[in-house]
Amino acid sequence: MVALSLAGCGKVGEKVPSAADYLHDIDAARAKVKEYQGDPAKLQNDAAVINASQAVAKLGSDRVLQCWGKTSAERHVATANTNHECLDAQGFKR
């Protein structure tokens, strides 16, 4: 009976991406935040949404933004343009 009640609580064994994972895949972070905006009541306590939100919030830091270009004119913050070594060096390792 206990196993049945726990079976519907989530996907067992599924790894939730960390905020660092989402920084390395910023497009996925933005998509997850957009998904949350579509149904906030359902997703308000979702760990993936929380981590994605933390990653997007870190884009407010000039230090983090430098991983997509040194100046604002150079920056196009997208997964394809991510300097992964820069994020790793700042402690955001996948």
Secondary structure, 3 states (H helix, E strand, C coil): CHHHHHHCCCCCCCCCCCHHHHHHCHHHHHHHHHHHHHCHHHHCCCHHHHHHHHHHHHCCCHHHHHHHCCCCCCCCCCHHHCCHHHHHHCCCCC
